[in-house]
């Protein structure tokens, strides 16, 4: 494409609206307007220039702020819909059975809930359309930034001190009038502007005072931060970068840590503490009276072990690493992993003790204790008496298809089938024993009677490793730098120059905060005789000044 | 010294100071003809002095309560909302010294007053921290987030003044309707305050047992006559009224009852106001907004979003993520409160883009600022009370 040659002699890239050097309007539209659009300095943006090929069209689509804002609104709306009912991961349904989820939403929220499930809103943030929206947002950020930042940079570095009057006249803040001694005015203005910490350039009877240009790069810096953040999120898909596992570990147990091969964890003790009236601060008295006990701490005292190098997986050849109390907000950290206190269960059954009774004499012939997590098959009570544990159901859930069934391996509701061998019945008598329930095929002489149970606590832990965290943090920091840079510093420019005869022209522009720019101008006017300016957008200012002065 | 009692008294002092301050700002606006003249009015000067006294007193409330409880007083609905109102006044004072405009005070202080009154309807006793909140991130995250929200709220105040001045109230229009709707919402909050206070003064209590959504038997105490009963409720207190309806298990009938009572009271209040003044509330406020400079209000609205947005990002997203990673093992979990913080952030991001490149200034920008405040309030009120999640500490 051909270059556009301005009257001042500068060759501008095709599509330029305002000459990069002198600011003359180059398009018919700009020539006709009373106020020029200064957003990107009237520079040639790719999206505004090339509109033919498919690539152009894709580029133009994503570089449009209108499209960008539409994508933001779409993300916003879908996110909001996702909060109407609880999301999949907060729903207390175990396993991945879709029908159970459907049943949950329908039971609690009726037809609307069913629809919510069927439309996939119950897992909104993992849905393909949500991911596509985020992808589009990322694309839009990259393309829209590139489309603007490069030409903006070019025109800001090429700008000339002396601008053409047609450029000055089309600024939002503009003034012109005859001044008695224009050189004196320029000199005073230069000094005043320097005192206000402007960078002042003087050239051929013209002043360009500029301040905080770096604020203009803020948006592009913060967009870079956002892209780094989104890349960080994408990288979690790389194997080894991200681990998210949970484990239940009972007191006294030592288990391999899921997701962290080679490491073992022992749960020494788990405890829950509550604020009590006699121990807690006096000021909490009223709250404790009202709410009852308030939990103050969940704590798992654990020991961390590592398998020795060269030992077989699962071997007991381990090395003690450290002891640590895990509480909420204070995870155990090692080798890039963190273990968090997330959940707990108290009073899980550990052992059950039974006594073998002779029904007629009501005499005990011996006692036996079953470890519910690792039950033995036989319990010898001496004197030719023994118990054979034929079947064990840790979490008995009733009879299914004529067979007793267990819904989980956790001993929530243990049930047993015993074969009780006594001298009278060497082949044994069979009995089904569950909590508060004994079933016999035919009347037995003996029964296993429940005596006592021992319980223990279990701690629910989450294991995380996230190598992307530093990338995310970097993205966050870059974003913050950019957003502060762009929001707290405004790029201000003031042009003062001599026109024909003894005329003087003054114009000013800022990307935001016009109020302070005008205050700066007023300060300069106090020491230098300059034309009165008007703000073309403040239509009430005239009335304000006149009325203010009459009072 | 009893810090807890001192703290409560200091809050009361600040509440009264804001009331008095409002009148002085009203005087400042009333006696002067325009923005330019009232900048230096004596009324305005007294107004800002009283506001600062109120602010210092509220800061005293905050500090003494912190000393009394041993943790930053931002751990429940009452504490957070009060802190939010304090920062709103603080942000106003800051903006006042940049722009010297009493109009802003005349609208910002009443909003702070309503927010304090609203906060006081929640349990005010000092509560010990639950394990999840025991972290210095509580202080850092919540205070920064509240500060960001309060600066953003100033833009809504400026927007409201802009709209009250520039919306033509003589003709029927969508704008007129929505402006009045905003005013009505404020009256509804007052309705909540009035009804809650009335029933609490009368000491009303009604106990129920019910079955919760997980099928477990639970108990519930109403402090207002129960219009709606919880799912499968049974009355424990027998001399109280019988609920009109029984609600499904997912509905919190107590919250619904409170809402309906507030609505009743709010509507009655609104009708009374209309009967007494024979004009819409927006029209009552217009004379006070008329003297504000529209361009300046637009500028303040934009500026406070520019100042508030980075603070909000830092507090409500970045610090939030860091803490969430420490406490809940993940930096982001799509918890409703998190999502609504993201929604707020996206909304203001859209606001900035629309303003920067689509030239949405003046009325459009003012409406967006008001809408942003509605989102912030939705996150504070509705998400805490209706959409239960990890953040429901109230």
Interface residues (C-beta under 8 A of the other chain):
Chain A: X39 X65 X66 X68 X69 X72 X73 X75 X76 X79 X80 X82 X83 X84 X87 X89 X90 X92 X108 X109 X110 X125 X244 X275 X280 X281 X283 X284 X286 X287 X288 X290 X291 X294 X295 X296 X297 X298 X327 X328 X329 X330 X331 X338 X340 X342 X462 X464 X469 X472 X473 X476 X479 X480 X483 X484 X487 X488 X512 X513 X514 X515 X535 X537 X538 X539 X540 X541 X543 X544 X545 X547 X548 X551
Chain B: X3 X4 X33 X34 X35 X36 X37 X68 X69 X70 X99 X123 X125 X126 X127 X128 X129 X130 X131 X132 X134 X135 X137 X213 X214 X248 X249 X250 X293 X294 X295 X296 X299 X302 X303 X306 X307 X309 X310 X313 X314 X317 X318 X321 X322 X325 X326 X327 X328 X329 X330 X331 X333 X334 X336 X339 X340 X342 X343 X346 X347 X349 X350 X353 X354 X356 X357 X358 X361 X383 X387 X389
